Structure formats: C-alpha cells, structure tokens
Amino acid sequence: MKKILVSLSIIGVVAAVVIGATSAYFSDTETSTGNTLTAGTLDLQVVFPYGGEPYAGFPGTQTYNGENIPPVEINDVKPGDEGVLRYHINNIGTIGGEISITLSNVTNSPGATPEPELTPDNGELGANLVINIWYGDEGEYPDYSNHVVTDTIINDLNNIKYLLGDLTAEGDPTTTDGKDIMIEWKLPLSVGNEVQGDIVTFDIDLNLEQKD
C-alpha cells in the first residue's frame, strides 16, 4: 500500500510541472470599429393661427420654431362672447416627449373706467374670464374627455403647469401630423358692469419634455 501511495505522489508532481510549462493556446480575435452614440432630439414646432388641414403651404410662414409666437389682441369683449385660440403642434425631433402648457404672468389692469363701472376698479376681467383647454387629434374636437382644464377663471390658472399628453416624434419639419391645442375663452352672460374697460394679459408657455 505504501508503494502505491508514493507512486501516485510522484505522478502528481510530474503532471504539475508539465501543465505549468504549457503557454500556447488557440485564439481568434474579432474587432468592432467605429462605434458611435448619437443623442436624440426634441424639437417643438407650432403653427398659429391654424385653420385646420389641409393647410395651404403648410407649415408656411406661420410656423414657429425657436422664436416667440406673436401675441393675440382681442378687443371689445362683452358678456356672452367666446372664442378659441388654436395651436397646431409637431415634434419634429427624433424622440417622443410629453407636452405641457402654462398660462403665466396673468395680469389685470383697470384700463378705462367708464361711469357705469363699479368703483373702486381693480381690473376684474381675469376674475370672470372662463378658460377651457383641450388637447388631442384634430378630428376629435371638442370631445370633452380631452379637456385638460374645464370652466376655470384665468386668474386661478396663473403659473400652473398642466400636462397635456404625449407628442410623438415625427422627425420631419414638413409633417402635417401632430396635435391640436385649443384654448377656449368665454365671458359669461352673468358678468356685469364691473369688467367694463378692464384688461387681462397673459403668456402661453408650451413645453416639450423627454418622457420619463
């Protein structure tokens, strides 16, 4: 039995020496070159005023991208009047995003104060002007399930950000796809002399952000 154990020990030593001396193996290397990562883009394009498709010369000269959209001035508003500001938007970038809207810098001023108006005059138009905000595909308007803001006075909307929804990447500045934003305003018949001559001003901020 002792002889067998000794013999096994010697074999183990020899094997270790042989393995340790081996240094050559088969190998094969493949290389991938020129790998790049390119950031995508979010690019909001706005058409205003927008009369609905087909839009002659779309997007044409009334398309805004990277510049301020001209303001709207609506005069001689009286109880019972209503209207719509319609913005058509596209994401001409390469990645989808979410669009939000903020009515900011809402400011009231007394303007002219005619004799019938109640005094003191602090500019009460913004406390009576009712706003609805709608977002969706053109053919869906005015589906009330798509109203993001419903019957809210503009003073109460000041500087509040509202998420409208997704805006798919089109990747094409000439696209006629996209979504519509409708800002509906109305001055109820119940409003009295307190708003005569008053002025309300505000900004409309449209913000396209990467979807989380």
Beta strands, then each sheet from edge to edge (+ up, - down):
strand 1: 44-47
strand 2: 63-64
strand 3: 82-91
strand 4: 97-109
strand 5: 130-136
strand 6: 147-153
strand 7: 161-167
strand 8: 179-186
strand 9: 199-210
sheet 1: 2+ 1- 3+ 8- 5+ 6-
sheet 2: 7+ 4- 9+
end
